[in-house]
Amino acid sequence: MDRGKQTVHALALGLIGVAAIYATGYLYFVYLSEWFAYHDLGLINDFLASLIYHRRLFYVFDMDVNHLTIIFAPSLLLWTPFYAFFDSQFLLIVLNMLSLAGCVWAFLELTYVVFGPRLDPWALAAAYALFLVVVARNVFVWNIMTAAHFEVFYSLVAAWLIYALIAAGRLWLILGLFFIALGVRQDAGFFLAFQLLAVALLPQGMIKDRRRLRRLCLPLAALGFAYTVWVAKFVFPWLGVDERWHATRFWAHYGSSFEAIARAMLTSPGRVIDDVIDSAAVSLNGSFLWLHWLNPVVALFTNAPGILLYTTSTPHRKYLTGYNSSFIIVGMLLGFVAGLYTLDLWVRQLTRRRGSSRIASMALMAALALLAVVAPRAGAERATGIDLQKRTPADGRRVLAFIERGLARCDGIETVATDFRSAVFLPNRVGKYLPDHYQKADAAFYFPGGNVYASRLKRMPEFFLTLQQDPQFKLAAAEDGMAYFVKAGRRCGAA
């Protein structure tokens, strides 16, 4: 490709990089001052760090459980080495941001593969502008970015898997990405199967070798479905979990087992349609300008796995707040690029002269980009449902410093208890307990600006009084209303 197109591509990648750096800085401000808490930032960091520091696989201290019995995510082992080098819980937020940026990068590369040979530099710039504006303005992308969860790892891996398939990548790379994507969560195979079927049905001009692509996508899609069934029917029972527990967590209103739920959905399509209408489905499609529906079959397959979320009884899944769109957003981005390809194809067919087709294609994409800028944002923004008292960044830094000074003063502190909000400031190296289980911990921190959520406490001062009156604990440090208690017998240095 000529130098002009390469320059446009490099500038677009640079914009993604700058946006990721800016967003990471913004999220650090939020980490210090606003909404992150034990659910789920502290909890996820706890089980990811447990293998490195406590030699326990995916162990959640406060729940006394192996998290694989709740969410089967063996691919997250690939994240655990980072915890040997970074002690701050902000690490998970950075991994979340890098995964999201990597997903967007993959689809930008796909756009380059599809449109680079077709468009001149100006038209390519218009296509990139449209793609980046739609992503930047997308509420569901924003929700993923601010969730600080691990599901976005699927978005990253599945995006590059799709790119490798369309760009005729090596088989070992395709299979490696496929199995990593499967292992991000027990239902990943369900989402991935539909997305692979959508890849197999992309417009002819987007694909280098359709026969090879279908030979790969169809068996991999079948394997994806089989994997989800295998985990639900065999792995969870082997781990000691009744499969009905997972079925009734979110779909108890449809039945008491996966078989009963599937039967109810298939025999009551009107009920399913009502659930889909009363969900984020319309907003999600609207956030991508409905372009993927220019290829109706592709759009159908990229939307279909969303039924798994839209029919749940939990509002944050149904309306795709937080991380819940991480699995389906990959299909939406694929459908968007395919829709853009079809739109450009139609413009070329309608404008016979080569020069006019280029201008028309560029003008249409630029107009759509402008429309994406001025159109109202569709979808529900992040909502925790928990009233977390806001701090200033200075407050957050003061809490972090007090925790580090306290832990440095006393020997042998491996587990720590603190409140729901302040748990995210504990270092990764310590196991984390909430106030109800403080007696299991080696030490405990009290912060007057903490949060009583997920405990029996009615007010934070009760935690201080409990620690003060417990003969197992002694006050080791106090400063500006903050207090640090350790179990009696622990050796602590001078203040």
SELOVEX-372442 format. One record per residue (C-alpha): x, y, z; residue number from 1; residue in three letters. Coordinates in steps of 0.001 Angstrom, whole numbers, plus 500000, padded with zeros to 6 digits. Example, Ala and Ser with C-alpha at 12.3 -4.5 7.8 and 13.67 -1.06 7.14 Angstrom:
# residues 2
{pt {512300,495500,507800},1,'ALA'},
{pt {513670,498940,507140},2,'SER'},
***
This chain:
# residues 495
{pt {500000,500000,500000},1,'MET'},
{pt {501161,503552,499344},2,'ASP'},
{pt {502758,505814,501914},3,'ARG'},
{pt {499631,507961,502281},4,'GLY'},
{pt {497527,505023,503452},5,'LYS'},
{pt {500264,503857,505795},6,'GLN'},
{pt {500424,507352,507310},7,'THR'},
{pt {496666,507413,507838},8,'VAL'},
{pt {496834,503980,509459},9,'HIS'},
{pt {499696,505010,511749},10,'ALA'},
{pt {497815,508147,512812},11,'LEU'},
{pt {494719,506080,513645},12,'ALA'},
{pt {496799,503683,515745},13,'LEU'},
{pt {498391,506663,517451},14,'GLY'},
{pt {494956,508011,518332},15,'LEU'},
{pt {494048,504686,519945},16,'ILE'},
{pt {497275,504801,521951},17,'GLY'},
{pt {496745,508382,523101},18,'VAL'},
{pt {493124,507630,524021},19,'ALA'},
{pt {494204,504559,526025},20,'ALA'},
{pt {496820,506572,527951},21,'ILE'},
{pt {494340,509362,528677},22,'TYR'},
{pt {491653,506874,529757},23,'ALA'},
{pt {494114,505100,532066},24,'THR'},
{pt {494934,508412,533745},25,'GLY'},
{pt {491230,509151,534148},26,'TYR'},
{pt {490636,505698,535624},27,'LEU'},
{pt {493445,506233,538147},28,'TYR'},
{pt {491679,509388,539298},29,'PHE'},
{pt {488459,507365,539614},30,'VAL'},
{pt {490293,504565,541430},31,'TYR'},
{pt {491520,507000,544068},32,'LEU'},
{pt {488280,508893,544491},33,'SER'},
{pt {485090,507285,543275},34,'GLU'},
{pt {483455,503979,542486},35,'TRP'},
{pt {485782,500959,542547},36,'PHE'},
{pt {485269,498591,545494},37,'ALA'},
{pt {485673,494983,546646},38,'TYR'},
{pt {482942,493896,544190},39,'HIS'},
{pt {484533,493207,541907},40,'ASP'},
{pt {487937,494864,541702},41,'LEU'},
{pt {489139,493648,545095},42,'GLY'},
{pt {487633,490189,544688},43,'LEU'},
{pt {489149,489565,541242},44,'ILE'},
{pt {492562,490828,542297},45,'ASN'},
{pt {492332,488586,545357},46,'ASP'},
{pt {491902,485356,543415},47,'PHE'},
{pt {494313,486289,540616},48,'LEU'},
{pt {497073,487104,543108},49,'ALA'},
{pt {496406,484092,545353},50,'SER'},
{pt {498465,481707,543203},51,'LEU'},
{pt {501511,483996,543198},52,'ILE'},
{pt {501535,484946,546879},53,'TYR'},
{pt {499646,482150,548657},54,'HIS'},
{pt {500053,479147,546319},55,'ARG'},
{pt {496280,478732,546144},56,'ARG'},
{pt {494598,478584,542741},57,'LEU'},
{pt {491954,481306,542238},58,'PHE'},
{pt {491183,481389,545953},59,'TYR'},
{pt {488871,484095,547340},60,'VAL'},
{pt {489713,484584,551023},61,'PHE'},
{pt {486548,486307,552188},62,'ASP'},
{pt {484318,483719,550516},63,'MET'},
{pt {486610,480761,551327},64,'ASP'},
{pt {486055,479383,547838},65,'VAL'},
{pt {487907,478517,544657},66,'ASN'},
{pt {486525,481010,542154},67,'HIS'},
{pt {486648,478412,539376},68,'LEU'},
{pt {483544,476873,540961},69,'THR'},
{pt {481700,480143,540319},70,'ILE'},
{pt {483233,481185,536994},71,'ILE'},
{pt {485316,478658,535085},72,'PHE'},
{pt {488039,480865,533639},73,'ALA'},
{pt {491326,478921,533311},74,'PRO'},
{pt {492640,481349,530662},75,'SER'},
{pt {493049,483952,533399},76,'LEU'},
{pt {496153,482032,534439},77,'LEU'},
{pt {497794,484064,531664},78,'LEU'},
{pt {497192,487205,533733},79,'TRP'},
{pt {498601,485881,537013},80,'THR'},
{pt {502335,486457,536205},81,'PRO'},
{pt {501697,490219,536184},82,'PHE'},
{pt {500840,489963,539878},83,'TYR'},
{pt {504398,488901,540672},84,'ALA'},
{pt {505611,492326,539507},85,'PHE'},
{pt {502796,494771,540384},86,'PHE'},
{pt {501429,495056,543915},87,'ASP'},
{pt {498809,497739,543284},88,'SER'},
{pt {495241,496696,542584},89,'GLN'},
{pt {495215,499307,539842},90,'PHE'},
{pt {496912,496555,537813},91,'LEU'},
{pt {493543,494992,536951},92,'LEU'},
{pt {492261,498338,535668},93,'ILE'},
{pt {495337,498641,533444},94,'VAL'},
{pt {494904,495082,532130},95,'LEU'},
{pt {491246,495879,531436},96,'ASN'},
{pt {492213,499036,529532},97,'MET'},
{pt {494971,497333,527535},98,'LEU'},
{pt {492618,494495,526564},99,'SER'},
{pt {489966,496930,525368},100,'LEU'},
{pt {492497,498983,523410},101,'ALA'},
{pt {493874,495761,521901},102,'GLY'},
{pt {490380,494746,520807},103,'CYS'},
{pt {489818,498092,519073},104,'VAL'},
{pt {493265,497810,517494},105,'TRP'},
{pt {492389,494383,516063},106,'ALA'},
{pt {489280,495722,514356},107,'PHE'},
{pt {491184,498765,513075},108,'LEU'},
{pt {493650,496322,511486},109,'GLU'},
{pt {490701,494426,510033},110,'LEU'},
{pt {489358,497683,508600},111,'THR'},
{pt {492776,498267,507034},112,'TYR'},
{pt {492791,494780,505488},113,'VAL'},
{pt {489282,495240,504087},114,'VAL'},
{pt {489440,498881,502949},115,'PHE'},
{pt {493149,499542,502371},116,'GLY'},
{pt {493195,498132,498820},117,'PRO'},
{pt {489820,499736,497955},118,'ARG'},
{pt {490066,503316,499180},119,'LEU'},
{pt {492406,506239,498596},120,'ASP'},
{pt {494042,507815,501690},121,'PRO'},
{pt {491294,510415,502201},122,'TRP'},
{pt {488488,507884,501951},123,'ALA'},
{pt {490419,505529,504258},124,'LEU'},
{pt {490778,508389,506742},125,'ALA'},
{pt {487001,508927,506586},126,'ALA'},
{pt {486387,505224,507242},127,'ALA'},
{pt {488773,505300,510222},128,'TYR'},
{pt {487148,508469,511538},129,'ALA'},
{pt {483735,506821,511416},130,'LEU'},
{pt {485017,503674,513141},131,'PHE'},
{pt {486843,505557,515905},132,'LEU'},
{pt {483982,507985,516558},133,'VAL'},
{pt {481485,505131,516885},134,'VAL'},
{pt {483794,503345,519333},135,'VAL'},
{pt {484656,506474,521327},136,'ALA'},
{pt {481018,507536,521653},137,'ARG'},
{pt {479732,504060,522467},138,'ASN'},
{pt {478206,503725,525941},139,'VAL'},
{pt {478816,499982,525979},140,'PHE'},
{pt {482524,500447,525246},141,'VAL'},
{pt {482581,503022,528059},142,'TRP'},
{pt {480896,500537,530396},143,'ASN'},
{pt {483526,497896,529642},144,'ILE'},
{pt {486346,500385,530100},145,'MET'},
{pt {485143,501483,533545},146,'THR'},
{pt {484189,498017,534793},147,'ALA'},
{pt {487691,496799,535730},148,'ALA'},
{pt {486719,493186,535121},149,'HIS'},
{pt {488328,490251,533317},150,'PHE'},
{pt {485704,489498,530629},151,'GLU'},
{pt {487294,492077,528331},152,'VAL'},
{pt {490142,489566,527920},153,'PHE'},
{pt {487662,487664,525742},154,'TYR'},
{pt {487100,490808,523661},155,'SER'},
{pt {490844,491066,523059},156,'LEU'},
{pt {491450,487428,522163},157,'VAL'},
{pt {488285,486915,520096},158,'ALA'},
{pt {488964,490112,518124},159,'ALA'},
{pt {492434,488919,517099},160,'TRP'},
{pt {491042,485447,516375},161,'LEU'},
{pt {488560,486977,513937},162,'ILE'},
{pt {491326,489067,512382},163,'TYR'},
{pt {493543,485981,511995},164,'ALA'},
{pt {490716,484056,510352},165,'LEU'},
{pt {489866,486787,507842},166,'ILE'},
{pt {493498,487661,507117},167,'ALA'},
{pt {494319,483957,506546},168,'ALA'},
{pt {496597,483692,509561},169,'GLY'},
{pt {498529,480588,510544},170,'ARG'},
{pt {496558,477625,511879},171,'LEU'},
{pt {498539,477356,515144},172,'TRP'},
{pt {497768,481001,515926},173,'LEU'},
{pt {494060,480568,515161},174,'ILE'},
{pt {493780,477471,517345},175,'LEU'},
{pt {495754,479066,520182},176,'GLY'},
{pt {493542,482158,520223},177,'LEU'},
{pt {490434,480002,519981},178,'PHE'},
{pt {491253,477923,523055},179,'PHE'},
{pt {492330,480965,525072},180,'ILE'},
{pt {489032,482690,524230},181,'ALA'},
{pt {487074,479598,525311},182,'LEU'},
{pt {488785,479628,528697},183,'GLY'},
{pt {487816,483168,529673},184,'VAL'},
{pt {484407,482077,531003},185,'ARG'},
{pt {482234,478981,530891},186,'GLN'},
{pt {479781,480523,528399},187,'ASP'},
{pt {482479,481976,526113},188,'ALA'},
{pt {482020,479090,523667},189,'GLY'},
{pt {478364,480022,523190},190,'PHE'},
{pt {479201,483606,522170},191,'PHE'},
{pt {482231,482588,520137},192,'LEU'},
{pt {480289,479968,518180},193,'ALA'},
{pt {477787,482509,516851},194,'PHE'},
{pt {480551,484987,516052},195,'GLN'},
{pt {482465,482349,514100},196,'LEU'},
{pt {479334,481515,512131},197,'LEU'},
{pt {478995,485237,511360},198,'ALA'},
{pt {482605,485269,510094},199,'VAL'},
{pt {481829,482344,507792},200,'ALA'},
{pt {478923,484322,506305},201,'LEU'},
{pt {480715,487621,505676},202,'LEU'},
{pt {480445,489235,502212},203,'PRO'},
{pt {482634,487535,499631},204,'GLN'},
{pt {484893,490529,499016},205,'GLY'},
{pt {485979,490703,502663},206,'MET'},
{pt {487458,487213,502630},207,'ILE'},
{pt {490608,485951,500916},208,'LYS'},
{pt {489742,482250,500942},209,'ASP'},
{pt {486095,481513,501774},210,'ARG'},
{pt {486471,477740,501481},211,'ARG'},
{pt {489354,477645,503980},212,'ARG'},
{pt {487522,480041,506278},213,'LEU'},
{pt {484414,477887,506409},214,'ARG'},
{pt {486467,474739,506923},215,'ARG'},
{pt {487850,476405,510030},216,'LEU'},
{pt {484851,478347,511347},217,'CYS'},
{pt {482202,475635,511211},218,'LEU'},
{pt {484025,472950,513267},219,'PRO'},
{pt {485348,475588,515677},220,'LEU'},
{pt {481812,476916,516187},221,'ALA'},
{pt {480589,473383,516939},222,'ALA'},
{pt {483483,472927,519366},223,'LEU'},
{pt {482564,476212,521049},224,'GLY'},
{pt {479005,475042,521693},225,'PHE'},
{pt {480288,471675,522908},226,'ALA'},
{pt {482737,473348,525300},227,'TYR'},
{pt {479999,475347,527010},228,'THR'},
{pt {477860,472229,527425},229,'VAL'},
{pt {480874,470243,528706},230,'TRP'},
{pt {481679,472818,531385},231,'VAL'},
{pt {478044,473133,532494},232,'ALA'},
{pt {477254,469399,532552},233,'LYS'},
{pt {480567,467856,533572},234,'PHE'},
{pt {483187,470326,534828},235,'VAL'},
{pt {481053,472140,537386},236,'PHE'},
{pt {479660,468897,538887},237,'PRO'},
{pt {483243,467571,539032},238,'TRP'},
{pt {484185,470708,540970},239,'LEU'},
{pt {481351,469966,543393},240,'GLY'},
{pt {478833,472503,542089},241,'VAL'},
{pt {475278,471515,541252},242,'ASP'},
{pt {474688,472578,537645},243,'GLU'},
{pt {471212,473743,538635},244,'ARG'},
{pt {472772,476463,540776},245,'TRP'},
{pt {474292,478093,537701},246,'HIS'},
{pt {471058,477648,535765},247,'ALA'},
{pt {468894,479261,538426},248,'THR'},
{pt {471269,482128,539222},249,'ARG'},
{pt {469977,484139,536273},250,'PHE'},
{pt {467167,482200,534560},251,'TRP'},
{pt {465093,480752,537414},252,'ALA'},
{pt {462015,482428,535908},253,'HIS'},
{pt {462370,480083,532912},254,'TYR'},
{pt {463113,476826,534716},255,'GLY'},
{pt {465186,474992,537310},256,'SER'},
{pt {467725,473354,534954},257,'SER'},
{pt {469452,474220,531697},258,'PHE'},
{pt {467252,471723,529848},259,'GLU'},
{pt {464054,473203,531301},260,'ALA'},
{pt {465235,476740,530529},261,'ILE'},
{pt {466076,475878,526898},262,'ALA'},
{pt {462740,474103,526497},263,'ARG'},
{pt {460827,477071,527916},264,'ALA'},
{pt {462614,479510,525595},265,'MET'},
{pt {462037,477376,522504},266,'LEU'},
{pt {458353,476781,523254},267,'THR'},
{pt {457626,480379,524364},268,'SER'},
{pt {459306,482599,521744},269,'PRO'},
{pt {456953,485479,522525},270,'GLY'},
{pt {458240,485579,526075},271,'ARG'},
{pt {461827,485658,524833},272,'VAL'},
{pt {460993,488438,522367},273,'ILE'},
{pt {459415,490473,525181},274,'ASP'},
{pt {462591,490056,527227},275,'ASP'},
{pt {464762,491119,524285},276,'VAL'},
{pt {462602,494189,523634},277,'ILE'},
{pt {462853,495109,527314},278,'ASP'},
{pt {466670,494988,527307},279,'SER'},
{pt {469708,496765,525896},280,'ALA'},
{pt {469376,495026,522504},281,'ALA'},
{pt {467903,498006,520633},282,'VAL'},
{pt {470324,500468,522247},283,'SER'},
{pt {473306,498239,521473},284,'LEU'},
{pt {472379,497985,517793},285,'ASN'},
{pt {471666,501697,517622},286,'GLY'},
{pt {475066,502513,519102},287,'SER'},
{pt {476596,501018,515933},288,'PHE'},
{pt {474261,503001,513661},289,'LEU'},
{pt {472491,499765,512646},290,'TRP'},
{pt {475102,499353,509884},291,'LEU'},
{pt {475580,495645,510569},292,'HIS'},
{pt {471988,495065,509427},293,'TRP'},
{pt {473092,495820,505850},294,'LEU'},
{pt {474180,492156,506059},295,'ASN'},
{pt {471086,490699,507774},296,'PRO'},
{pt {472384,487151,508273},297,'VAL'},
{pt {475637,488409,509799},298,'VAL'},
{pt {473685,490781,512050},299,'ALA'},
{pt {471398,487960,513125},300,'LEU'},
{pt {474311,485763,514187},301,'PHE'},
{pt {476158,488564,515967},302,'THR'},
{pt {473000,489477,517908},303,'ASN'},
{pt {471781,485948,518692},304,'ALA'},
{pt {474083,485152,521658},305,'PRO'},
{pt {472875,488290,523394},306,'GLY'},
{pt {469682,486398,524218},307,'ILE'},
{pt {471708,484693,526948},308,'LEU'},
{pt {472031,488104,528621},309,'LEU'},
{pt {468758,489762,527653},310,'TYR'},
{pt {466660,487001,529231},311,'THR'},
{pt {468346,487086,532650},312,'THR'},
{pt {466630,488312,535786},313,'SER'},
{pt {469523,490613,536748},314,'THR'},
{pt {469201,494195,535417},315,'PRO'},
{pt {472940,494823,534985},316,'HIS'},
{pt {473165,491842,532603},317,'ARG'},
{pt {469896,492558,530868},318,'LYS'},
{pt {470844,496179,530211},319,'TYR'},
{pt {474560,495474,529630},320,'LEU'},
{pt {475940,497803,532267},321,'THR'},
{pt {479481,497265,533497},322,'GLY'},
{pt {481423,494471,531834},323,'TYR'},
{pt {478381,492581,530531},324,'ASN'},
{pt {478712,493616,526888},325,'SER'},
{pt {482326,492336,526682},326,'SER'},
{pt {481327,489117,524923},327,'PHE'},
{pt {478771,490516,522506},328,'ILE'},
{pt {480657,493704,521571},329,'ILE'},
{pt {483080,491654,519448},330,'VAL'},
{pt {480250,490568,517160},331,'GLY'},
{pt {478932,494122,516977},332,'MET'},
{pt {482322,495459,515872},333,'LEU'},
{pt {482623,492688,513276},334,'LEU'},
{pt {479146,493441,511956},335,'GLY'},
{pt {479927,497162,511847},336,'PHE'},
{pt {483017,496651,509657},337,'VAL'},
{pt {481032,494294,507403},338,'ALA'},
{pt {478212,496830,507149},339,'GLY'},
{pt {480673,499559,506229},340,'LEU'},
{pt {482067,497306,503502},341,'TYR'},
{pt {478594,496646,502089},342,'THR'},
{pt {477742,500348,502204},343,'LEU'},
{pt {480903,501222,500268},344,'ASP'},
{pt {480100,498472,497745},345,'LEU'},
{pt {476619,499884,497164},346,'TRP'},
{pt {478014,503396,496684},347,'VAL'},
{pt {480460,502096,494081},348,'ARG'},
{pt {477697,500288,492240},349,'GLN'},
{pt {475506,503407,492208},350,'LEU'},
{pt {478270,505733,491013},351,'THR'},
{pt {479744,504423,487792},352,'ARG'},
{pt {482637,506821,487283},353,'ARG'},
{pt {485707,505931,489406},354,'ARG'},
{pt {486330,509471,490603},355,'GLY'},
{pt {482761,510103,491674},356,'SER'},
{pt {482565,506801,493545},357,'SER'},
{pt {485613,507707,495616},358,'ARG'},
{pt {484210,511101,496487},359,'ILE'},
{pt {480758,509682,497239},360,'ALA'},
{pt {482172,506949,499495},361,'SER'},
{pt {484345,509409,501410},362,'MET'},
{pt {481505,511908,501769},363,'ALA'},
{pt {479069,509272,503033},364,'LEU'},
{pt {481503,507961,505653},365,'MET'},
{pt {482333,511487,506786},366,'ALA'},
{pt {478615,512261,507078},367,'ALA'},
{pt {478040,509121,509138},368,'LEU'},
{pt {480952,510066,511388},369,'ALA'},
{pt {479370,513474,511937},370,'LEU'},
{pt {476031,511811,512644},371,'LEU'},
{pt {477714,509566,515217},372,'ALA'},
{pt {479137,512662,516930},373,'VAL'},
{pt {475858,514580,517199},374,'VAL'},
{pt {473465,511660,517776},375,'ALA'},
{pt {472346,510997,521381},376,'PRO'},
{pt {474293,508205,523069},377,'ARG'},
{pt {472252,505024,523345},378,'ALA'},
{pt {472383,502701,526328},379,'GLY'},
{pt {472613,502735,530099},380,'ALA'},
{pt {475846,504033,531585},381,'GLU'},
{pt {477677,502377,534439},382,'ARG'},
{pt {475695,501997,537634},383,'ALA'},
{pt {476869,500078,540671},384,'THR'},
{pt {473589,500137,542583},385,'GLY'},
{pt {475747,500837,545664},386,'ILE'},
{pt {476068,504205,547357},387,'ASP'},
{pt {479844,504590,547564},388,'LEU'},
{pt {481010,507668,549404},389,'GLN'},
{pt {483283,509663,547126},390,'LYS'},
{pt {486777,510600,548187},391,'ARG'},
{pt {489130,513150,546737},392,'THR'},
{pt {492262,511811,545042},393,'PRO'},
{pt {494226,513209,547987},394,'ALA'},
{pt {492089,511098,550346},395,'ASP'},
{pt {492795,508017,548264},396,'GLY'},
{pt {496542,508635,548299},397,'ARG'},
{pt {496414,509178,552073},398,'ARG'},
{pt {494651,505835,552563},399,'VAL'},
{pt {497173,504066,550310},400,'LEU'},
{pt {500093,505586,552217},401,'ALA'},
{pt {498627,504658,555614},402,'PHE'},
{pt {498114,501055,554500},403,'ILE'},
{pt {501662,500742,553182},404,'GLU'},
{pt {503187,502265,556331},405,'ARG'},
{pt {501091,500008,558551},406,'GLY'},
{pt {501989,496810,556702},407,'LEU'},
{pt {505678,497771,556658},408,'ALA'},
{pt {505723,498147,560457},409,'ARG'},
{pt {504574,494621,561302},410,'CYS'},
{pt {506023,491244,560372},411,'ASP'},
{pt {504139,488289,558915},412,'GLY'},
{pt {500983,490070,557736},413,'ILE'},
{pt {499555,487902,554957},414,'GLU'},
{pt {495819,488635,555244},415,'THR'},
{pt {494027,491905,555995},416,'VAL'},
{pt {490438,492936,556677},417,'ALA'},
{pt {488911,496283,555825},418,'THR'},
{pt {485667,497755,554533},419,'ASP'},
{pt {484054,497203,551128},420,'PHE'},
{pt {485268,500479,549604},421,'ARG'},
{pt {488777,500585,551062},422,'SER'},
{pt {489572,496980,550100},423,'ALA'},
{pt {490774,498151,546680},424,'VAL'},
{pt {493669,500004,548310},425,'PHE'},
{pt {495115,496881,549914},426,'LEU'},
{pt {498168,495531,548044},427,'PRO'},
{pt {497793,492449,545895},428,'ASN'},
{pt {500164,490467,548091},429,'ARG'},
{pt {497715,490215,551007},430,'VAL'},
{pt {494561,488104,551168},431,'GLY'},
{pt {491490,490271,551631},432,'LYS'},
{pt {488624,489973,554112},433,'TYR'},
{pt {485568,492155,554642},434,'LEU'},
{pt {484542,493219,558195},435,'PRO'},
{pt {482277,490216,558891},436,'ASP'},
{pt {485295,487894,558650},437,'HIS'},
{pt {487930,490138,560196},438,'TYR'},
{pt {488829,487499,562816},439,'GLN'},
{pt {490361,485323,560086},440,'LYS'},
{pt {492781,488095,559125},441,'ALA'},
{pt {496222,488887,560519},442,'ASP'},
{pt {495430,492605,560603},443,'ALA'},
{pt {492613,495083,559973},444,'ALA'},
{pt {492328,498679,558800},445,'PHE'},
{pt {489579,501074,559834},446,'TYR'},
{pt {488771,504128,557707},447,'PHE'},
{pt {486046,506581,558729},448,'PRO'},
{pt {485126,507145,555082},449,'GLY'},
{pt {484643,503423,554414},450,'GLY'},
{pt {481519,501605,553314},451,'ASN'},
{pt {479444,499071,555272},452,'VAL'},
{pt {478106,497273,552178},453,'TYR'},
{pt {478376,493454,552218},454,'ALA'},
{pt {478655,493374,556021},455,'SER'},
{pt {476395,493346,559068},456,'ARG'},
{pt {477619,496796,560066},457,'LEU'},
{pt {475172,499676,560099},458,'LYS'},
{pt {477820,502373,560497},459,'ARG'},
{pt {481594,502315,560046},460,'MET'},
{pt {482400,503332,563674},461,'PRO'},
{pt {480980,499961,564736},462,'GLU'},
{pt {483934,498285,563045},463,'PHE'},
{pt {486398,500393,565011},464,'PHE'},
{pt {484642,499584,568304},465,'LEU'},
{pt {484559,495871,567438},466,'THR'},
{pt {488297,495809,566759},467,'LEU'},
{pt {489036,497886,569841},468,'GLN'},
{pt {487081,495532,572102},469,'GLN'},
{pt {488390,492288,570593},470,'ASP'},
{pt {491206,490924,572790},471,'PRO'},
{pt {492719,489143,569775},472,'GLN'},
{pt {493633,492491,568222},473,'PHE'},
{pt {495721,495428,569347},474,'LYS'},
{pt {495982,498950,567978},475,'LEU'},
{pt {499252,499306,566091},476,'ALA'},
{pt {498824,502747,564517},477,'ALA'},
{pt {496334,505618,564304},478,'ALA'},
{pt {496362,508743,562187},479,'GLU'},
{pt {493710,511297,561139},480,'ASP'},
{pt {490872,509013,562226},481,'GLY'},
{pt {492382,505980,560447},482,'MET'},
{pt {493385,502998,562551},483,'ALA'},
{pt {495489,499873,562053},484,'TYR'},
{pt {494964,496797,564231},485,'PHE'},
{pt {497033,493621,564278},486,'VAL'},
{pt {496530,490326,566013},487,'LYS'},
{pt {498113,490099,569405},488,'ALA'},
{pt {501553,488547,569278},489,'GLY'},
{pt {502525,490143,565988},490,'ARG'},
{pt {505791,492037,566220},491,'ARG'},
{pt {505538,495648,565088},492,'CYS'},
{pt {508201,498344,564957},493,'GLY'},
{pt {508008,501829,566409},494,'ALA'},
{pt {505729,504439,564817},495,'ALA'},
***
